Amino acid sequence: MEGTGNRSISSEPASVVAEELALLARTREALAEARGLRRGAKPDGEELRALRDEWRAAGEEDRPALLAQMHEVRARMERAREGRLPDPAAPYFAHLRVRVAGRSRDVLLGPAPMLDAKRGVTVVEWRRAPIAEVFFACEEGEEYEIEVDGRTIEGVVEERRLLSFEGGALASITVPGGVLLREGDTWRFESRALAPTLVDPTSPRRTPETRNPFITLDAEQRALVDREPRAPLLVLGSAGSGKTTVALHRVAALVRRSPQVFPAKRTLVLVPEPGLRRLSERILEGLAVEGVVVSTFEDWIRAEARRVFSWLPRNEPPDPPFAASRLKRHPALFAAMDRLLDEDTSAVARKLDRLLGFRGALRRALEARAEPILRDRLRALEAGLAQETPGEKGRLLREALKEEQDKLPRVRAGHRRLVGDRALLARVVEAAEGDLPAGIAEQVAAHTKQQLAMTSEEAHAHVDAGRLATLDGKTLDAGTPEEAAGTVDVEDYAILFEWLFRRTGASATKAGALSRYAHIVLDEAQELAPIELRVIGRALDPEGSVTVAGDAAQRIDRSGHFRSWEAVMEALSVKSEPAFLETSYRSPRPIVEFAHAILGADAPAEVPRAPREGAPVLCTVVPGEGHAAAVLCEGLRRLRADDPYASVAIITRDEHSARAVHEAVSRGMPCRLVQDGDFSFGPGIEVTEVSEVKGLEFDYVIIPDANGVVWPDGPEHRRALHVAVTRAMRRVWIVSPGEPSPILPSEEELRRLREVRRR
Ligand SMILES: Nc1ncnc2c1ncn2[C@@H]1O[C@H](COP(=O)(O)OP(=O)(O)OP(=O)(O)O)[C@@H](O)[C@H]1O
């Protein structure tokens, strides 16, 4: 926390401490009593059984009353199951004193509620109780209004203190202007602000006009944009070095200069997340380019697959197991495809051998195995037969071959085997050479089995539809393992295209063909698996070109199938030497250095060049989530006043954390929870998870959950935090509830980095 100089405090430190200690003593007494009562109480289960016996014996007139009693006991049991009492070692983290209708009341905020009217102790659950909002939203002396059970209650905030405990003893109390800290038996006042000042005093505030300026490309970037239009381009560079900018400026240049060769509607921009899709559309609009197809990879391949494989189920499972995604995107799946092709080829050859009466066809089929496409293997076999067995017998054999070929399992059946046959799945695990866990084949086979099962609606199609309707309007299987029935995974689409190609040498069926484009941009290409890249490569005109942009240090795909940029280009069937962008334009120097240090041992050798100076990254450590919420609200309130047009992203590790932080911060101020890339790209506070923000940028970035539990050490977490931090154009604030994450760089590491740079 940063110092703000001495300010007067409203009460004498000694009396504040005495007050808080007295309140704590009363709370602990109340807790002890509540615990004793709970232990001594007749177990509710017994009471319920006794009531049931009474009900059986009772006459009709007594039954309604007994039923009501039973209902009450059951509700109490529910509450007891959910309800915990506050922890006596640290029963609350905040104390609010409000004046309502002329009377002062103390309200304590903690993780679990407790009420003892006799002792005047009220502990409310900080995430739920309406009164807790007052703590987060109002300053001392402010008037407030809250809605409780449809009634409006007004009051004034008299005191507002955050408290912390150490080893069961009160350790600190915040007071206006500072904090009282216990040192042994005495207390001392330290002047400090509850939250740091986020605006950088040296940089200008955001105004409505300073958004979206036109940028002038540097010489390096310009040269890439002007590259030979048909040449593939691989643009690499650190976060914020202008990769997206170059890719989209190249699109604009191609479409504008050669509209016949590169028409906008035959140009495809693929990105990993909807947020970046929306940003790319905005940038293209700014460049006055209309009609380019911009899509997330998932949306694009889903639409393509549904057209080409018209029999595909309409639904994807709402909560697919990660194991399925991991295995289905793994390059080792190609080994299972090879085996399936071999099986199919050998089956045909064996049949022909039986007809021929010797082992020639099988031998020739085995020789033809070098061909990776079934159709070509069988053609080679046919040519061999024509040559070696001319005449009537040869003709009959070739007809027999055609017949066998028609009987071969179609794409649909082949795909089913690839994702459902235990032997083939085991082959994938074997080919992955330790990269996939042993049990994964079984998990995927079980998932596929569920997907191929009928939904309850299908199974009960003979039953009257009205009787199948559920109260909440959801399907019968919703929320059960059976809800995967009749679905297809998003990863299956690429498998289907790959398998179709391996069988037929084409990417078309009777129903339709894979779309073709004159130019394709792949942004954040480090996130795509080889099987996906191969489909994209086949969507390119033979004369078409690609622009691939990415940064291996930013890959946050959990499956981790990225190997090298050479492998990416090879999967696309193109060749290009990489071009490196060296200057980080987005973030000021301190953020670039901090983000580089987060990568630890995997950081590139050189720290990127950062021409813009700026204020240091702010780090705040607080005892827990309640404190974090209070500190965040305080910091954000000040930021809103200091830089009202700024965009602020609160970026968490995962969706669960984003929801919890959104719930907490929205207690104190308006903020949006962003899912599916629905960013405003304008002023305001948005809470989201790190996987949503790839390729995006915000004025301020706040990491609210930077402790070791949420962000443990590991390359995947390091890269994800690196991505989050490098979204900031102005400042980064890291808040650690509890022990700070071990991947946050120390002062010492940052100092060393600066020294290396100076040399
Ligand atoms: N030559 C330049 N001069 C000034 N600003 C630039 C220049 N090039 C890019 N920028 C700005 O830098 C920011 C980052 O650019 P861009 O998003 O293209 O980088 P990126 O390499 O794709 O980043 P990331 O890998 O983090 O997604 C943008 O705000 C962009 O407008």
The ligand as a Tripos MOL2 file, in Angstrom:
@<TRIPOS>MOLECULE
LIG
   31    33     1     0     0
SMALL
NO_CHARGES

@<TRIPOS>ATOM
      1 N1          4.0880    1.3600  -35.3560 N.pl3     1 LIG1
      2 C1          3.2930    1.5630  -34.3400 C.ar      1 LIG1
      3 N2          3.2480    2.7480  -33.7120 N.ar      1 LIG1
      4 C2          2.4370    2.9660  -32.6690 C.ar      1 LIG1
      5 N3          1.5900    2.0500  -32.1580 N.ar      1 LIG1
      6 C3          1.5900    0.8460  -32.7370 C.ar      1 LIG1
      7 C4          2.4210    0.5300  -33.8430 C.ar      1 LIG1
      8 N4          2.2000   -0.7460  -34.1750 N.ar      1 LIG1
      9 C5          1.2500   -1.2190  -33.3450 C.ar      1 LIG1
     10 N5          0.8820   -0.2560  -32.4790 N.ar      1 LIG1
     11 C6         -0.1300   -0.3680  -31.4100 C.3       1 LIG1
     12 O1          0.3540   -1.3060  -30.4680 O.3       1 LIG1
     13 C7         -0.7340   -2.0300  -29.9060 C.3       1 LIG1
     14 C8         -0.4790   -3.5000  -30.0650 C.3       1 LIG1
     15 O2         -0.5920   -3.8780  -31.4240 O.3       1 LIG1
     16 P1         -1.1240   -5.2930  -31.8500 P.3       1 LIG1
     17 O3         -2.3770   -5.6080  -31.1350 O.co2     1 LIG1
     18 O4         -1.1210   -5.3360  -33.3280 O.co2     1 LIG1
     19 O5          0.0540   -6.1880  -31.2590 O.3       1 LIG1
     20 P2          0.1840   -7.7680  -31.2080 P.3       1 LIG1
     21 O6          1.6220   -8.0520  -31.4840 O.co2     1 LIG1
     22 O7         -0.8130   -8.4110  -32.0790 O.co2     1 LIG1
     23 O8         -0.1140   -8.0120  -29.6900 O.3       1 LIG1
     24 P3         -0.5300   -9.3560  -28.8930 P.3       1 LIG1
     25 O9          0.4820  -10.3880  -29.2420 O.co2     1 LIG1
     26 O10        -0.4330   -8.9300  -27.4860 O.co2     1 LIG1
     27 O11        -1.8970   -9.6990  -29.3130 O.co2     1 LIG1
     28 C9         -1.9750   -1.5420  -30.6120 C.3       1 LIG1
     29 O12        -2.5860   -0.5540  -29.8160 O.3       1 LIG1
     30 C10        -1.4500   -0.9380  -31.8750 C.3       1 LIG1
     31 O13        -2.3070    0.0810  -32.3690 O.3       1 LIG1
@<TRIPOS>BOND
     1     1     2 1
     2     2     3 ar
     3     2     7 ar
     4     3     4 ar
     5     4     5 ar
     6     5     6 ar
     7     6     7 ar
     8     6    10 ar
     9     7     8 ar
    10     8     9 ar
    11     9    10 ar
    12    10    11 1
    13    11    12 1
    14    11    30 1
    15    12    13 1
    16    13    14 1
    17    13    28 1
    18    14    15 1
    19    15    16 1
    20    16    17 2
    21    16    18 1
    22    16    19 1
    23    19    20 1
    24    20    21 2
    25    20    22 1
    26    20    23 1
    27    23    24 1
    28    24    25 2
    29    24    26 1
    30    24    27 1
    31    28    29 1
    32    28    30 1
    33    30    31 1
@<TRIPOS>SUBSTRUCTURE
     1 LIG1         1 GROUP 0 **** ****
